[in-house]
């Protein structure tokens, strides 16, 4: 049985093969990068000729990174459920 503590703080970082602190750093990095992208979007809203693709470029880069992390998490969950044969 999974305790609420494990479910809220440990299970997901383990899925992406990180400790709690490593996951906190990675998630914080994404958050700060999103804030930067939001700043470029607001700047572009005020002055359309500035930062034309800066926000979307950053978001596309982050999407690629997140897709890799999501794939790793799915594979970890499947392996732990016995759905993947590690010998293959």
N, CA, C and O of each residue as an XYZ file, in Angstrom:
352
protein
N       0.842     -1.190      0.000
C       0.000      0.000      0.000
C       0.882      1.246      0.000
O       1.850      1.334      0.755
N       0.544      2.187     -0.836
C       1.293      3.432     -0.925
C       0.713      4.436      0.048
O      -0.497      4.659      0.086
N       1.580      5.034      0.827
C       1.127      6.061      1.770
C       0.926      7.372      1.021
O       1.504      7.570     -0.048
N       0.113      8.267      1.574
C      -0.060      9.576      0.933
C       1.274     10.311      0.755
O       1.478     10.992     -0.250
N       2.176     10.172      1.726
C       3.483     10.822      1.611
C       4.222     10.325      0.379
O       4.732     11.124     -0.406
N       4.280      9.007      0.205
C       4.964      8.446     -0.961
C       4.281      8.863     -2.260
O       4.943      9.214     -3.237
N       2.949      8.820     -2.260
C       2.203      9.175     -3.466
C       2.444     10.636     -3.846
O       2.592     10.951     -5.027
N       2.483     11.524     -2.861
C       2.608     12.953     -3.146
C       4.042     13.413     -3.384
O       4.271     14.348     -4.151
N       5.016     12.762     -2.729
C       6.373     13.293     -2.762
C       7.428     12.385     -3.395
O       8.458     12.888     -3.844
N       7.217     11.093     -3.449
C       8.299     10.203     -3.867
C       8.021      9.385     -5.119
O       8.941      9.124     -5.894
N       6.785      8.979     -5.334
C       6.499      8.073     -6.452
C       6.850      8.683     -7.809
O       7.541      8.055     -8.612
N       6.380      9.893     -8.064
C       6.631     10.485     -9.379
C       8.114     10.769     -9.618
O       8.615     10.425    -10.689
N       8.841     11.375     -8.684
C      10.279     11.547     -8.943
C      10.974     10.219     -9.245
O      11.875     10.168    -10.082
N      10.566      9.158     -8.577
C      11.156      7.841     -8.828
C      10.853      7.376    -10.254
O      11.688      6.729    -10.886
N       9.655      7.704    -10.764
C       9.281      7.314    -12.130
C      10.218      7.913    -13.169
O      10.468      7.295    -14.204
N      10.735      9.102    -12.907
C      11.649      9.750    -13.852
C      13.098      9.608    -13.388
O      13.987     10.347    -13.811
N      13.301      8.631    -12.504
C      14.631      8.254    -12.025
C      15.380      9.427    -11.399
O      16.549      9.672    -11.697
N      14.669     10.154    -10.514
C      15.260     11.279     -9.798
C      14.917     11.173     -8.323
O      13.939     10.533     -7.935
N      15.739     11.811     -7.517
C      15.395     11.964     -6.105
C      14.383     13.112     -6.003
O      14.115     13.811     -6.980
N      13.838     13.285     -4.818
C      12.903     14.399     -4.615
C      13.577     15.732     -4.949
O      13.000     16.562     -5.651
N      14.810     15.938     -4.442
C      15.504     17.208     -4.667
C      15.879     17.403     -6.140
O      15.804     18.518     -6.657
N      16.280     16.329     -6.810
C      16.584     16.441     -8.237
C      15.327     16.827     -9.014
O      15.378     17.660     -9.919
N      14.205     16.216     -8.653
C      12.952     16.529     -9.331
C      12.513     17.955     -9.046
O      12.008     18.642     -9.934
N      12.703     18.402     -7.813
C      12.347     19.771     -7.463
C      13.167     20.757     -8.303
O      12.642     21.766     -8.774
N      14.454     20.457     -8.485
C      15.293     21.321     -9.304
C      14.853     21.346    -10.752
O      14.786     22.410    -11.367
N      14.549     20.168    -11.305
C      14.122     20.099    -12.709
C      12.786     20.813    -12.902
O      12.621     21.576    -13.853
N      11.841     20.570    -12.011
C      10.528     21.205    -12.128
C      10.624     22.714    -11.944
O       9.938     23.469    -12.634
N      11.466     23.154    -11.024
C      11.661     24.593    -10.820
C      12.290     25.228    -12.055
O      11.925     26.336    -12.446
N      13.229     24.526    -12.661
C      13.857     25.028    -13.877
C      12.816     25.234    -14.972
O      12.820     26.261    -15.651
N      11.927     24.262    -15.143
C      10.868     24.408    -16.137
C       9.973     25.594    -15.786
O       9.580     26.360    -16.665
N       9.655     25.745    -14.506
C       8.800     26.854    -14.084
C       9.420     28.209    -14.388
O       8.742     29.103    -14.895
N      10.702     28.368    -14.082
C      11.372     29.638    -14.353
C      11.495     29.891    -15.848
O      11.380     31.029    -16.302
N      11.726     28.834    -16.609
C      11.795     29.000    -18.060
C      10.436     29.394    -18.633
O      10.361     30.175    -19.582
N       9.357     28.849    -18.053
C       8.022     29.255    -18.491
C       7.757     30.723    -18.159
O       7.133     31.439    -18.943
N       8.234     31.166    -16.991
C       8.094     32.582    -16.644
C       8.829     33.457    -17.655
O       8.326     34.507    -18.055
N      10.018     33.023    -18.065
C      10.754     33.771    -19.081
C      10.010     33.820    -20.403
O       9.950     34.863    -21.054
N       9.442     32.685    -20.799
C       8.663     32.641    -22.040
C       7.444     33.554    -21.939
O       7.076     34.219    -22.907
N       6.822     33.580    -20.762
C       5.666     34.461    -20.562
C       6.090     35.925    -20.690
O       5.366     36.743    -21.258
N       7.263     36.242    -20.158
C       7.769     37.614    -20.293
C       7.944     37.996    -21.750
O       7.567     39.098    -22.150
N       8.518     37.090    -22.560
C       8.660     37.373    -23.988
C       7.299     37.529    -24.656
O       7.130     38.384    -25.525
N       6.332     36.713    -24.258
C       4.996     36.815    -24.844
C       4.359     38.168    -24.520
O       3.745     38.787    -25.390
N       4.500     38.631    -23.273
C       3.946     39.941    -22.908
C       4.685     41.069    -23.622
O       4.067     42.042    -24.056
N       6.006     40.943    -23.745
C       6.784     41.937    -24.479
C       6.319     41.996    -25.931
O       6.142     43.079    -26.489
N       6.124     40.835    -26.534
C       5.647     40.775    -27.911
C       4.235     41.364    -28.024
O       3.909     42.002    -29.025
N       3.405     41.155    -27.009
C       2.051     41.720    -27.033
C       2.100     43.246    -27.052
O       1.299     43.892    -27.727
N       3.051     43.816    -26.303
C       3.171     45.276    -26.240
C       3.831     45.849    -27.499
O       3.418     46.889    -28.011
N       4.858     45.154    -27.985
C       5.610     45.618    -29.155
C       5.706     44.436    -30.132
O       6.654     43.654    -30.058
N       4.743     44.303    -31.037
C       4.674     43.131    -31.906
C       5.934     42.848    -32.731
O       6.160     41.705    -33.126
N       6.737     43.842    -32.990
C       7.941     43.630    -33.777
C       9.100     43.064    -32.987
O      10.161     42.800    -33.554
N       8.922     42.868    -31.678
C       9.979     42.379    -30.790
C       9.655     40.956    -30.338
O       8.495     40.620    -30.103
N      10.675     40.140    -30.221
C      10.534     38.769    -29.686
C       9.428     38.003    -30.408
O       8.554     37.405    -29.779
N       9.481     38.031    -31.716
C       8.409     37.438    -32.526
C       8.225     35.948    -32.276
O       7.092     35.467    -32.245
N       9.301     35.217    -32.098
C       9.178     33.766    -31.897
C       9.825     33.298    -30.596
O       9.907     32.094    -30.353
N      10.281     34.213    -29.764
C      11.035     33.832    -28.567
C      10.221     32.933    -27.634
O      10.725     31.912    -27.168
N       8.978     33.300    -27.362
C       8.164     32.494    -26.444
C       7.885     31.115    -27.030
O       8.061     30.104    -26.349
N       7.453     31.066    -28.282
C       7.108     29.768    -28.875
C       8.352     28.898    -29.062
O       8.273     27.678    -28.918
N       9.504     29.506    -29.381
C      10.734     28.724    -29.511
C      11.084     28.030    -28.200
O      11.443     26.853    -28.186
N      10.977     28.766    -27.108
C      11.303     28.195    -25.795
C      10.311     27.098    -25.406
O      10.696     26.068    -24.853
N       9.051     27.329    -25.698
C       8.030     26.335    -25.356
C       8.227     25.053    -26.169
O       8.046     23.955    -25.642
N       8.594     25.181    -27.442
C       8.860     23.991    -28.262
C      10.044     23.199    -27.711
O      10.002     21.970    -27.657
N      11.103     23.905    -27.302
C      12.267     23.236    -26.711
C      11.864     22.478    -25.446
O      12.259     21.331    -25.237
N      11.066     23.146    -24.605
C      10.629     22.519    -23.361
C       9.724     21.324    -23.636
O       9.793     20.320    -22.927
N       8.877     21.424    -24.657
C       7.983     20.311    -24.993
C       8.793     19.076    -25.369
O       8.450     17.962    -24.975
N       9.864     19.272    -26.128
C      10.713     18.137    -26.489
C      11.314     17.489    -25.242
O      11.340     16.264    -25.125
N      11.795     18.312    -24.315
C      12.369     17.777    -23.074
C      11.317     17.040    -22.254
O      11.573     15.953    -21.737
N      10.133     17.637    -22.136
C       9.070     17.012    -21.344
C       8.605     15.701    -21.956
O       8.274     14.763    -21.231
N       8.574     15.626    -23.280
C       8.179     14.374    -23.928
C       9.151     13.257    -23.574
O       8.731     12.125    -23.334
N      10.441     13.560    -23.539
C      11.431     12.558    -23.147
C      11.238     12.111    -21.713
O      11.344     10.923    -21.409
N      10.952     13.065    -20.821
C      10.733     12.728    -19.415
C       9.457     11.895    -19.256
O       9.423     10.959    -18.457
N       8.413     12.233    -20.011
C       7.154     11.485    -19.932
C       7.351     10.060    -20.423
O       6.806      9.120    -19.843
N       8.131      9.895    -21.494
C       8.416      8.557    -22.017
C       9.144      7.729    -20.961
O       8.830      6.555    -20.763
N      10.114      8.341    -20.285
C      10.854      7.636    -19.244
C       9.918      7.215    -18.105
O      10.018      6.099    -17.595
N       9.012      8.111    -17.711
C       8.073      7.795    -16.638
C       7.146      6.649    -17.034
O       6.886      5.756    -16.227
N       6.645      6.668    -18.277
C       5.773      5.578    -18.746
C       6.517      4.251    -18.720
O       5.983      3.243    -18.257
N       7.745      4.253    -19.215
C       8.519      3.014    -19.246
C       8.784      2.499    -17.836
O       8.739      1.291    -17.602
N       9.059      3.399    -16.897
C       9.290      2.984    -15.507
C       8.034      2.359    -14.924
O       8.102      1.310    -14.284
N       6.862      3.008    -15.144
C       5.601      2.455    -14.619
C       5.319      1.087    -15.227
O       4.885      0.177    -14.520
N       5.557      0.930    -16.515
C       5.305     -0.353    -17.171
C       6.260     -1.425    -16.652
O       5.852     -2.563    -16.420
N       7.521     -1.068    -16.471
C       8.512     -2.020    -15.969
C       8.138     -2.470    -14.553
O       8.215     -3.657    -14.233
N       7.733     -1.512    -13.706
C       7.352     -1.850    -12.329
C       6.085     -2.696    -12.288
O       5.891     -3.482    -11.361
N       5.224     -2.539    -13.290
C       3.996     -3.337    -13.352
C       4.236     -4.694    -13.990
O       3.325     -5.520    -14.053
N       5.468     -4.936    -14.469
C       5.787     -6.205    -15.089
C       5.365     -6.301    -16.541
O       5.339     -7.393    -17.107
N       5.033     -5.167    -17.155
C       4.577     -5.176    -18.548
C       5.724     -5.131    -19.543
O       5.517     -5.335    -20.739
N       6.928     -4.866    -19.063
C       8.117     -4.839    -19.935
C       9.088     -5.889    -19.440
O       9.397     -5.952    -18.250
N       9.564     -6.704    -20.348
C      10.569     -7.713    -19.999
C      11.936     -7.079    -20.107
O      12.390     -6.801    -21.216
N      12.620     -6.837    -18.975
C      13.926     -6.177    -19.033
C      14.972     -6.998    -19.776
O      16.028     -6.470    -20.123
N      14.704     -8.278    -20.028
C      15.650     -9.121    -20.740
C      15.599     -8.954    -22.251
O      16.446     -9.491    -22.965
N      14.602     -8.205    -22.745
C      14.479     -8.030    -24.194
C      15.423     -6.970    -24.703
O      15.452     -6.693    -25.902
